[in-house]
């Protein structure tokens, strides 16, 4: 019974994302599938634990092994939904993150796509900025002591490595869209380069097209992207 519940739960969890991406279900219905799948997985885990305990007391090692396998499989199955639930509780309810909250990079090439989406094209302003400062205090622009063209080349290479869809590239800015694999959520990115006395300043903005909260995805994307760009420049400087 535990194995059967586990199989059903895996099917529900696995189908939630593709069903939304293919427009078979609404986002709310897909999240309902996630909850139902997680509950069934927990039920399978309880049955697996009972099987392991009873079979162990009766010295029936084969059923005990099955119970243990079910427990481990349940832990692996609910790890991602549990992580998403934790992030939903801890991440601020914002979906538009930028390294420059005073003058955030604007979407130009992607303005029409964002206009058709639920979330706004323009940066939401101080309410989002205040929450971002509290939640992600270390998020800041990257400054590189390199020529503008070389920094842009590093930005383009980093975008290409992530397989983002590029909408526009100029000498000092790039716009692209990142699509999540499971649910197919589309997040738009703009990178802006500004020459300063200290070097080229790299500002970035990442904004979800749908949803009130991004579960911390956009902030993590900016942080890792800027780190990778800096690493590319360090590696090139050593050549």
C-alpha positions as CSV (number, residue, x, y, z in Angstrom):
1,X,0.0,0.0,0.0
2,X,2.9,2.3,0.8
3,X,4.5,1.6,-2.6
4,X,1.2,2.3,-4.3
5,X,0.7,5.6,-2.6
6,X,4.2,6.5,-3.4
7,X,3.7,5.8,-7.1
8,X,0.6,7.9,-7.2
9,X,2.2,10.8,-5.3
10,X,5.2,10.8,-7.7
11,X,2.8,10.9,-10.7
12,X,0.9,13.8,-9.2
13,X,4.0,15.8,-8.3
14,X,5.6,15.1,-11.7
15,X,2.5,16.0,-13.7
16,X,1.9,19.3,-11.8
17,X,4.5,21.3,-13.8
18,X,4.0,19.9,-17.3
19,X,0.2,20.2,-16.9
20,X,0.5,23.9,-16.2
21,X,3.2,24.4,-18.9
22,X,0.9,22.7,-21.5
23,X,-2.0,24.8,-20.3
24,X,-4.0,21.8,-19.2
25,X,-4.5,23.1,-15.7
26,X,-4.4,26.6,-14.1
27,X,-1.6,27.5,-11.8
28,X,-3.9,27.1,-8.8
29,X,-4.9,23.6,-9.9
30,X,-1.3,22.7,-10.5
31,X,-0.4,23.8,-7.0
32,X,-3.3,21.7,-5.7
33,X,-1.7,18.7,-7.4
34,X,1.5,19.5,-5.6
35,X,-0.2,19.6,-2.2
36,X,-2.1,16.4,-2.9
37,X,1.0,14.6,-4.1
38,X,2.9,15.7,-1.0
39,X,0.1,14.5,1.3
40,X,0.0,11.1,-0.4
41,X,3.8,10.9,-0.2
42,X,3.6,11.6,3.6
43,X,1.0,8.9,3.9
44,X,3.3,6.5,2.1
45,X,6.1,7.4,4.4
46,X,3.9,6.6,7.5
47,X,3.0,3.2,6.0
48,X,6.6,2.6,5.2
49,X,7.6,3.4,8.8
50,X,5.0,1.2,10.2
51,X,6.0,-1.6,7.9
52,X,9.7,-1.2,8.9
53,X,8.9,-1.2,12.6
54,X,6.5,-4.2,12.6
55,X,8.6,-6.3,10.2
56,X,11.7,-5.5,12.3
57,X,10.0,-6.7,15.5
58,X,8.8,-9.8,13.7
59,X,12.3,-10.4,12.2
60,X,10.9,-10.3,8.6
61,X,13.7,-8.6,6.9
62,X,12.3,-8.4,3.4
63,X,9.2,-6.4,4.3
64,X,11.5,-4.3,6.6
65,X,13.7,-3.5,3.7
66,X,10.7,-2.5,1.5
67,X,9.5,-0.2,4.3
68,X,13.0,1.4,4.5
69,X,13.1,1.9,0.7
70,X,9.7,3.5,0.8
71,X,10.8,5.9,3.6
72,X,13.9,6.9,1.7
73,X,11.9,7.3,-1.6
74,X,9.4,9.5,0.2
75,X,12.1,11.7,1.6
76,X,13.6,12.2,-1.9
77,X,10.1,12.8,-3.4
78,X,9.0,15.5,-1.0
79,X,12.4,17.3,-0.8
80,X,11.6,19.8,-3.6
81,X,8.0,20.6,-2.6
82,X,9.1,20.9,1.0
83,X,11.9,23.3,-0.1
84,X,9.4,25.3,-2.1
85,X,7.0,25.6,0.9
86,X,9.9,26.7,3.1
87,X,10.9,29.4,0.6
88,X,7.3,30.5,0.3
89,X,7.3,31.1,4.1
90,X,10.7,32.8,4.3
91,X,11.1,34.7,1.1
92,X,9.5,38.2,0.8
93,X,6.3,38.4,-1.4
94,X,8.1,40.2,-4.2
95,X,9.0,39.2,-7.7
96,X,11.1,42.1,-9.2
97,X,14.7,42.3,-8.0
98,X,17.4,44.7,-9.0
99,X,20.9,45.8,-8.0
100,X,19.9,49.4,-8.5
101,X,16.7,50.2,-6.7
102,X,17.0,54.0,-7.3
103,X,17.3,53.8,-11.1
104,X,16.6,50.1,-12.0
105,X,17.4,48.9,-15.5
106,X,14.3,49.2,-17.7
107,X,12.8,46.6,-19.9
108,X,12.6,47.9,-23.5
109,X,12.8,45.0,-26.0
110,X,10.7,42.8,-23.6
111,X,8.2,45.6,-22.8
112,X,5.5,44.2,-25.0
113,X,5.8,40.7,-23.6
114,X,5.7,42.0,-20.0
115,X,2.7,44.3,-20.9
116,X,0.7,41.1,-21.8
117,X,1.7,39.4,-18.5
118,X,0.1,39.9,-15.1
119,X,3.1,41.6,-13.5
120,X,3.9,45.2,-14.3
121,X,6.6,46.3,-16.8
122,X,7.8,49.2,-14.5
123,X,9.7,48.5,-11.3
124,X,7.2,48.5,-8.4
125,X,9.2,51.1,-6.4
126,X,9.9,51.6,-2.8
127,X,7.6,48.9,-1.3
128,X,9.6,46.2,-3.2
129,X,12.9,48.0,-2.6
130,X,12.4,48.1,1.2
131,X,11.6,44.4,1.4
132,X,14.6,43.6,-0.9
133,X,17.0,45.5,1.4
134,X,15.8,43.5,4.4
135,X,15.8,40.1,2.6
136,X,18.9,40.4,0.4
137,X,21.2,43.0,1.9
138,X,24.3,41.7,0.1
139,X,22.8,42.1,-3.4
140,X,24.8,44.9,-5.1
141,X,26.2,45.9,-8.5
142,X,29.4,44.4,-9.7
143,X,32.3,46.7,-10.8
144,X,35.0,45.4,-13.0
145,X,38.2,47.1,-14.0
146,X,38.0,46.0,-17.6
147,X,37.0,47.6,-20.9
148,X,33.3,47.8,-21.6
149,X,33.4,45.4,-24.6
150,X,35.2,42.8,-22.6
151,X,32.7,42.9,-19.8
152,X,29.8,42.7,-22.3
153,X,31.5,39.6,-23.9
154,X,31.6,38.0,-20.4
155,X,27.9,38.9,-19.9
156,X,26.9,37.3,-23.2
157,X,29.0,34.2,-22.5
158,X,27.4,33.8,-19.1
159,X,23.9,34.2,-20.6
160,X,24.7,31.7,-23.3
161,X,25.9,29.2,-20.8
162,X,22.5,29.4,-19.0
163,X,20.6,29.0,-22.3
164,X,18.5,32.1,-21.8
165,X,16.6,33.5,-24.8
166,X,18.2,36.8,-25.7
167,X,15.8,39.5,-26.9
168,X,18.3,42.3,-27.5
169,X,22.0,43.1,-27.1
170,X,23.7,46.5,-27.5
171,X,27.1,47.7,-26.5
172,X,25.9,48.4,-22.9
173,X,22.8,46.4,-22.2
174,X,21.3,43.0,-22.7
175,X,17.7,41.7,-22.3
176,X,16.8,38.0,-22.1
177,X,14.2,35.6,-20.7
178,X,14.9,32.6,-18.5
179,X,12.3,29.8,-18.5
180,X,12.1,27.4,-15.6
181,X,12.2,23.7,-16.5
182,X,9.4,22.3,-14.4
183,X,6.6,24.8,-14.6
184,X,7.9,26.8,-17.5
185,X,7.7,30.1,-15.6
186,X,9.2,33.0,-17.6
187,X,11.4,35.5,-15.8
188,X,12.8,38.5,-17.7
189,X,16.4,39.8,-17.2
190,X,18.1,43.0,-18.2
191,X,21.8,43.7,-17.7
192,X,23.1,47.2,-17.9
193,X,26.7,48.3,-18.1
194,X,27.8,51.8,-17.1
195,X,31.4,53.2,-17.3
196,X,32.5,54.8,-14.1
197,X,35.9,56.1,-12.8
198,X,36.3,52.8,-10.9
199,X,35.5,50.6,-13.9
200,X,32.5,49.1,-15.6
201,X,29.5,48.8,-13.3
202,X,27.2,45.9,-14.0
203,X,23.6,46.3,-12.8
204,X,21.0,43.6,-13.3
205,X,17.3,43.2,-12.9
206,X,15.3,40.0,-12.9
207,X,11.5,40.0,-12.8
208,X,8.9,37.3,-13.0
209,X,6.0,37.7,-15.4
210,X,3.6,35.9,-13.1
211,X,3.1,35.4,-9.4
212,X,3.3,37.7,-6.3
213,X,6.4,35.9,-4.8
214,X,9.3,34.5,-6.7
215,X,10.4,32.3,-3.8
216,X,13.8,34.0,-3.9
217,X,14.5,32.8,-7.4
218,X,15.3,36.2,-8.9
219,X,17.7,37.3,-6.2
220,X,19.5,34.0,-6.4
221,X,19.7,34.3,-10.2
222,X,21.3,37.8,-10.0
223,X,23.8,36.8,-7.3
224,X,25.0,33.7,-9.1
225,X,25.1,35.5,-12.5
226,X,27.2,38.3,-11.2
227,X,29.6,35.9,-9.5
228,X,30.0,33.9,-12.7
229,X,30.7,37.1,-14.7
230,X,33.3,38.1,-12.2
231,X,34.8,34.7,-12.3
232,X,35.1,34.8,-16.1
233,X,36.9,38.1,-15.9
234,X,39.3,36.8,-13.3
235,X,40.0,33.7,-15.4
236,X,40.6,35.8,-18.5
237,X,42.9,38.1,-16.6
238,X,45.1,35.1,-15.6
239,X,45.5,33.9,-19.2
